[in-house]
Amino acid sequence: MAFWREPLDSDGVHVTRGVVHIIEERCKGCGYCIAYCPRKVLEQSKSFNKNGYHPPAVKTDECLNCCYCQLLCPEFAIFSVEAK
């Protein structure tokens, strides 16, 4: 997220990071996770799953572990966990 100025307490704020896991065989290629990711971490892959859909692919490691993708997925095909 881009700020027009840096917050005064940014030194003491711990930003969590996440790791996105995709269960490709469950994905139906709806694209909700790609459209609503606040950090644009996901993109549509060029490969197909066994049902013929394009599952999402992780393009950067900027995930904040907000779990929007997990909440929006109608097929429960994606989740994120906090990075260690």
Residue pairs with C-beta under 8 A, 6 or more apart in sequence:
1 38
1 39
7 13
15 64
16 64
16 65
16 82
16 83
17 61
17 63
17 64
17 65
17 82
17 83
18 63
18 64
18 65
18 66
18 67
18 80
18 81
18 82
18 83
19 61
19 63
19 80
19 81
19 82
19 83
20 41
20 42
20 58
20 63
20 69
20 78
20 79
20 80
21 78
21 79
21 80
21 81
22 55
22 56
22 57
22 58
22 77
22 78
23 76
23 77
23 78
24 49
24 55
24 77
25 49
25 50
25 51
26 75
26 76
26 77
27 49
27 53
27 55
27 56
27 75
27 77
27 78
28 51
28 53
28 74
28 75
28 77
29 44
29 53
29 54
29 55
30 73
30 74
30 75
31 44
31 56
32 69
32 72
32 73
32 74
33 42
33 56
33 68
33 69
33 72
33 73
33 78
34 42
34 43
34 44
34 56
36 68
36 69
36 72
37 68
37 69
38 64
38 66
38 68
39 60
39 62
39 63
39 64
40 59
40 60
41 58
41 59
41 60
41 61
41 62
41 63
42 56
42 57
42 58
42 59
42 69
43 56
43 57
43 59
44 54
44 56
44 57
45 54
45 55
45 56
45 57
46 54
47 54
47 55
48 54
49 55
55 77
56 78
63 80
63 83
65 80
65 81
65 82
65 83
66 80
67 79
67 80
69 78
69 79
69 80
70 78
70 79
70 80
